[in-house]
């Protein structure tokens, strides 16, 4: 009986301690075109949370490939553009991706084009990339920077489901002067403010939310108010797993008592 109780406790702890990794999107002026950290390791089931804390900022998290670092990957994930104003005081939005294939590196970039393409400035990242060699994060970043002035990065394609990782909701919460554009279909949000023009970013006043890069072509504009539904979030899936586990435990105890 004690052995069974110990096993139950260990299983319960494993369920409640789901792995999570956090990546900050953007940074303060002077460090705008960065993901922090730019490369992480995440096993299957890990939730990678992108926190749009860089202010000012108007960034996306868009999946790409090693061969084409600044172009959206076919069927890859894309967060849409999240605008964070200068001196933001509202809660910053985040976006959760759950890793489904940890055997292949996942590459991503920011698809914003204003005031310059962020990707070719080095705003790229990776998950489970090699530590070194010709397919490392460093090699990926150098390939993106090498495209500067030679091509215009491709426009992101709104999508919650990617290759090797999936999201269940668009970034949130969206409140105050924060806004979300070009996001995939899902829970919708909008901020009460209108993002300033791209010209203002170069002067440090704020990034663009209205440029061609600020909304994916043909993408629905997010509207309404609220935050991602808890039932569609990774925590909702975790709660379902816990319920199944405890049902199994109750059944095992019932069999022992008979």
C-alpha positions in Angstrom: 0.0 0.0 0.0 2.8 2.4 0.9 4.5 1.6 -2.3 1.4 2.4 -4.3 0.9 5.7 -2.5 4.5 6.7 -3.3 4.0 5.8 -6.9 0.7 7.9 -7.0 2.5 10.9 -5.4 5.4 10.7 -7.9 3.0 10.5 -10.9 0.9 13.4 -9.5 4.1 15.5 -9.1 5.2 14.7 -12.7 1.8 15.9 -14.1 1.8 19.2 -12.1 5.4 20.1 -13.1 5.0 20.3 -16.8 8.2 21.8 -18.4 8.1 25.4 -19.5 10.6 27.7 -21.2 10.3 31.5 -21.6 11.5 33.6 -24.5 11.2 37.4 -24.4 10.3 39.0 -27.8 12.1 42.2 -28.4 13.9 44.5 -26.0 14.4 48.1 -25.1 15.7 50.7 -27.6 19.1 49.6 -28.8 18.2 45.9 -28.4 14.9 45.9 -30.2 15.8 43.2 -32.8 16.3 40.2 -30.5 14.8 37.2 -28.9 16.0 36.6 -25.3 17.3 33.9 -25.2 17.6 33.3 -28.9 18.1 29.5 -28.7 16.5 27.1 -26.2 16.3 23.3 -25.7 12.7 21.9 -25.2 11.6 18.3 -25.0 8.3 17.1 -26.4 5.4 18.4 -24.3 7.3 21.5 -23.1 5.4 24.8 -23.3 7.6 27.5 -24.9 6.1 30.9 -23.8 6.9 33.9 -25.9 6.5 37.1 -23.8 6.1 40.3 -25.8 7.8 42.5 -23.2 10.1 44.5 -25.5 8.9 48.2 -25.5 8.4 49.8 -27.9 7.9 46.8 -30.2 5.8 45.4 -33.0 6.9 41.9 -33.5 5.8 38.5 -34.7 7.0 34.9 -34.0 7.0 33.3 -37.4 8.3 29.8 -38.2 10.8 29.6 -41.1 13.5 27.1 -42.3 17.2 27.0 -42.0 17.5 27.4 -45.8 15.2 30.4 -45.9 15.5 32.1 -42.5 13.5 35.2 -43.4 10.6 33.5 -45.2 7.6 31.8 -43.6 7.7 28.1 -43.6 4.8 26.3 -45.4 2.3 25.3 -42.7 4.5 26.9 -40.1 3.2 28.7 -37.0 2.8 32.5 -36.8 1.7 34.6 -33.8 0.6 37.7 -35.7 2.0 41.1 -34.9 1.9 42.3 -31.3 2.3 46.0 -30.8 3.7 47.2 -27.4 3.8 51.0 -27.0 6.6 53.0 -25.4 6.2 53.1 -21.5 3.6 50.4 -21.6 1.9 49.9 -18.3 -0.6 47.2 -19.3 0.0 43.5 -18.8 2.3 42.2 -21.6 0.8 39.5 -23.9 2.3 36.1 -24.1 2.0 33.2 -26.6 2.3 29.5 -25.8 3.7 26.9 -28.2 3.8 23.2 -27.2 6.6 21.2 -28.6 5.5 18.1 -30.5 8.7 17.0 -32.2 12.0 17.6 -30.4 14.1 15.7 -32.9 14.2 18.4 -35.5 15.3 22.0 -34.9 12.6 24.7 -35.0 13.6 28.0 -36.6 11.7 31.3 -36.3 12.0 35.0 -37.0 10.2 38.3 -36.7 8.3 39.2 -39.8 8.1 43.0 -39.2 9.5 45.2 -42.1 9.4 48.6 -40.5 11.5 50.6 -40.1 13.8 47.9 -41.5 13.3 44.2 -41.9 13.8 42.8 -38.4 14.9 39.4 -39.6 17.9 40.7 -41.6 18.9 42.7 -38.5 19.3 39.3 -36.7 15.9 39.0 -35.0 15.7 35.2 -35.3 15.6 32.3 -32.9 15.6 28.5 -32.7 14.5 25.6 -30.6 16.6 22.5 -30.3 19.3 23.7 -32.7 22.8 22.3 -32.6 25.2 23.9 -30.2 27.7 24.4 -33.0 28.4 23.5 -36.5 26.9 24.5 -39.8 23.3 24.1 -38.6 23.7 25.9 -35.3 21.7 28.9 -34.1 24.8 31.1 -34.8 24.9 29.8 -38.4 21.2 30.5 -38.8 21.5 34.0 -37.6 24.4 34.8 -39.8 22.4 33.4 -42.8 19.6 35.8 -41.9 21.9 38.8 -41.6 23.6 38.0 -44.9 20.2 38.6 -46.6 20.2 42.3 -45.5 19.7 44.5 -48.6 19.4 41.5 -51.0 15.8 40.5 -50.4 12.6 41.5 -48.7 11.5 39.0 -46.1 8.3 37.1 -46.8 5.1 38.2 -45.1 4.0 35.9 -42.3 1.0 33.6 -42.9 -1.3 33.4 -39.8 -1.3 29.9 -38.4 -1.6 28.4 -34.9 -0.4 25.0 -35.9 3.3 24.7 -37.0 5.8 22.0 -37.8 7.1 20.5 -34.6 5.1 22.9 -32.4 1.5 24.1 -32.0 -0.4 26.9 -30.3 -4.0 26.7 -29.1 -4.7 30.4 -28.9 -3.5 33.8 -30.2 -1.3 36.0 -28.0 -3.0 37.6 -25.0 -4.1 39.4 -23.0 -4.5 42.4 -25.2 -5.4 45.6 -23.3 -4.8 49.3 -23.1 -2.8 50.6 -26.1 -1.5 47.1 -27.0 -2.8 45.7 -30.2 -2.8 42.5 -32.2 -2.9 42.3 -36.0 -2.6 39.5 -38.6 -3.3 36.7 -36.1 -4.7 33.3 -37.0 -8.4 32.6 -36.4 -9.0 32.0 -32.7 -9.9 34.0 -29.6 -9.9 37.7 -30.7 -8.6 40.8 -29.0 -8.0 44.5 -29.7 -6.4 47.4 -27.8 -8.1 50.7 -27.3 -5.2 52.6 -28.9 -4.0 52.9 -32.5 -0.3 52.1 -33.0 1.7 55.1 -34.3 3.3 55.1 -37.7 6.5 53.4 -38.7 8.3 56.7 -38.9 8.0 57.1 -35.2 10.0 54.0 -34.4 13.2 55.5 -35.8 12.8 58.4 -33.4 12.1 56.1 -30.5 8.5 57.1 -30.1 6.9 53.8 -31.0 6.7 51.1 -33.7 4.4 50.6 -36.6 1.2 48.8 -36.4 -0.2 49.9 -39.7 2.6 49.2 -42.3 2.4 46.4 -44.8 4.4 44.3 -42.4 1.9 45.1 -39.6 -0.8 42.9 -41.0 -0.5 39.8 -43.0 -2.2 39.9 -46.4 -5.7 38.6 -46.2 -5.5 38.0 -42.5 -8.4 38.7 -40.3 -7.8 41.7 -38.0 -8.2 40.8 -34.4 -11.1 42.6 -32.6 -13.1 42.3 -29.4 -11.7 42.1 -25.9 -10.6 39.4 -23.5 -7.9 36.8 -23.1 -7.3 33.3 -24.4 -9.9 30.8 -23.3 -8.5 28.7 -20.4 -10.2 25.6 -21.8 -8.1 25.9 -25.0 -4.8 26.6 -23.3 -2.0 24.1 -22.3 -3.2 24.5 -18.7 -6.6 23.2 -19.8 -5.0 20.2 -21.4 -3.0 19.6 -18.3 -6.1 19.7 -16.1 -7.7 17.0 -18.4 -4.6 14.9 -17.9 -4.8 15.3 -14.2 -8.4 14.2 -14.2 -7.6 11.1 -16.2 -4.8 10.2 -13.8 -6.9 10.5 -10.7 -9.7 8.4 -12.2 -7.1 5.7 -12.9 -5.7 6.0 -9.3 -9.2 5.8 -7.8 -9.9 2.7 -9.9 -6.6 1.1 -8.7 -7.5 1.8 -5.0 -11.0 0.4 -5.5 -9.5 -2.9 -6.8 -7.2 -3.2 -3.8 -10.0 -2.8 -1.3 -12.2 -5.5 -2.9 
